[in-house]
Amino acid sequence: MLKKFAAILAAPFVLAMGLASLPAQQATKPVFSSNDAAERIPNLGTLKTELKEYHDCTCKCGCYAHDLDGQADRAIEFLRRLAAHRGPHEKLALILDIDDTSLSTYPEMLDADFAYNPAVFDQWLDTAQAAAIPGTLRLYKEAQRLGVSVFFITGRKEAQRAATERNLRAQDFDNWKLLVMLPENHGSQTIGAFKAVARAQIAAAGYTLALSVGDQWSDLKGKPEAEYSVKYPDPYYFIP
């Protein structure tokens, strides 16, 4: 038993002596390999945190509400200028997108952790609880004061018309001229192409496309285009 105890005590000493006797060239510098291009891609969790901070106005990257208001003020300025110089019988049209231009879908995005599930998103739209974006509501009321007709063109499906109309009216958007929604049989037509066709139909009805406001470039671009177009910030998603 005594010999066994002595052997246990001696083991650390023998191990230390063995490490000390290793050749010096085996103590090499650690090597790390990485893909520099991939490492430059921002971490998804960090991006989501920044999106929340931007919306809540708690980061140095800006303030979502402030940026929305700034663009809405520009839109109002454009509209007043155009209305002041319209012809005696000219009919002016203000074209508005709905989601994240007129009504905010941020609560659904936050609840979904910024993932997009069409079925879940559509169910949320059917609840008709999206809040008005204040700057757009100001623009809407100014258009009504100036006698400018308001047209909504949205990528929401025709099947959501009842919920959409209920939501708009609940948020004090009322007395619009027309609400154009995505038909069920739109096929492979992109949202941008669909909206361009809708604008063409409004122009063909004798309206001047005075001002168009949206949070996606697909809301605004594509012939014919409005005389003035105002894009709202939207870092949350992109629609081609």
N, C-alpha and C positions, 0 to 999 in steps of 0.2 A: 504493500500500500504506500509506503514511504517513497519507494522508487517511482511509482506511478505519479505521485504528487510532484516530485522533483522534475519529472519529464514534462508535465504540464507547464510548470513555471519556466522551463528552459525553452519551450516552443516559441514564444514571442521573440526571444533573443536570437534564436537561430533564424527566424523569418526576417528580422531586421538586418542581420548580417548578410542574408541571401540577397535582399534588395540592394544593399550597399555595394555588393560585388557585381551587379549587372553592368554590362558595358555602357559607357556614357552615351553612345550613339542611339540607344534605344529610348532615351528621354526626349522624344521629338515634340515639336510644336503642334498643338491641335489644329486640325484642318476642318473648315466649314465650307460646305457647298450649297449654293442657292441659285435660284433663277431670278436675276435682277429685275427682269421685265415683270414677272409675276409679283414680286415683292412691292412694286410700285402701285399695285392695285389696292385702293383703300379697303380696310377691314369693314365688312358689312355691318357689324355691330356698331362700329364707330360712326358710320354713315347714318344709321338709324337714329343714333343719339343726336347727331348734328341736325337731322331733320326735325326732331322734336324740339330742340333748342331754338331753331330758326322759327318754327311755328309759335313757340312760347315767348319769343323775343328775349332769350336769356344767353345768347351767344354773340361773339364779335362778328359773326358772318352776316348779320343783318336782322331785320324784324319783318316777318311775313305780313302782318297787318299793316305796318307802315308802308311797305312796298306796294301792297294792294291799293291802299289809299292814294299813293302817289300816282299810280297808273290810272286810277279812276278819275282823279282830278284832271289829268291830261285829257282823258276822254271827254269830260264835261266841257273843258275849254275848246276842244275841237268842235264839239257839237254846237256850242253857242256861236262859234265863228261861222260855221256852215249855215246855221239857221238864219243868221243875220244877213246873209248874202244869197238866199235862195230866190228863185224866180217866183213870179206872182202865182203860178199854178203848179209849182214844183212840189212833188211829194217826196219827202225825205224818209229814209229808212234807217233805223238803228238795229243792228243785228247782234244778238247776244247768244253766246253759248250758255249752257246751264251748269253742268258739274264743274265746280271749283272756279266758276266765273260768276254765276248768279247765286248758286246754292253751294254750300260747303259739304264735301263728303269726308272731311278730315276725321270725324269720329269713327267712321267705318274703317278707314285706313289704319287708324291707330289701334282699333280693336283687332284688326287682322294682321298687325305687326308689319304693315306695308306690303303684304302679299296680296295678289289679286286672284280671287276665286269668283268667276262670273256668276255662278248660281247664288253664292252668299251675298255678293254685291247687289244683285238684282232684288234679292229678298229684302235687303236693307232699304233700297230705293222705294220699295212698295210700302214701307212704313211711313213714308212722306214726312220724315222728321228732320230733313236737312235744313240748316239755318241759312238765312240770307247773308250774303257777303255785303257788308254795309256800304262800301263804296259803289258797288253796282246798283244797289237800291237807290242811292242818291242820284246816280246817272239815270236810272229808269224814271224817277220822278221828274227830273229835269227835262227829259225827253217829252214826257207828257205835258209839262208846262209849255214847252216850245212848239207843241203840235207835231212832233216827230213820231211816226208810227214805229212800234217795236215788234220785231220778229225774233222769236226764239228758234234757233236751229240746233238740235241736240243729237248726239249719238245714242241717246236712250231709245229703246225699242218702242215701236208703236203700241205694243201690249201694255206698256207702262204709262200710257197717256193719262188715265184717270188719276193715278197716284201722283203723277208729275203736276197736273193741273191743280190738284188739291194742295200739294206742297207749295207751289208758287203763290197761290192765293192766300194760304195761311201765313206766308212771309211778306205779304203786302205787295206782291207783284200781281197786278190785275189790269184788265182792259188792254191786253196786248192785241196786236193785229192778227198774228198767226203763230201757231206752235208747230214746227216741222220736226217730225220724229223719224227715226230710222225704220224703213219698211221691213217687214219680215222677209221679203223676197229680194233683199239687196244683193244677194250672191257674194261675189268676191270683191265688190266695189269697196274701196277704202273709205274711211270716215271723211278724209279730206276731199275725195272726189264727190262723195254724197253731198257734202256741204257746198261745194262749188256749184253743183247742179241746182241746189236749192236757192243759192244767191242769184243764179241766172234766171230762175223762174220769178223771183221777186222783181228783178230788173225788167223782165218781159212784161210784168203787170203794170209798168209805168212808174216805178219807184227809182229814185236816185239812191244808190248804195252809199250813204253818207259816211257811216261809221260802223265798224265791226270790232267787237271785243271778245277775246277768248284767252284761255290759259294754254292752248296748244297752237303751234304753227299751223296744224291741219284745220284749225278753226278759221284761219285768216287767209291763207294762201291758196291760189288756184283761181283761174279766170272764170268769171269776173271777180275782181276784188273791190273792196270799199275804197272810197276816196282817202279815208284815214282808217288805219287799223291799229289797235292797241292790244299788246300782249301782256297778260298778267303773268307774274312769276308762278312757276309750278315745278319744284324740284322733286315731287313725289312720284310722278309717272310720266311716260311719254307715249303719245298716240301719233303714229305716222299718217 
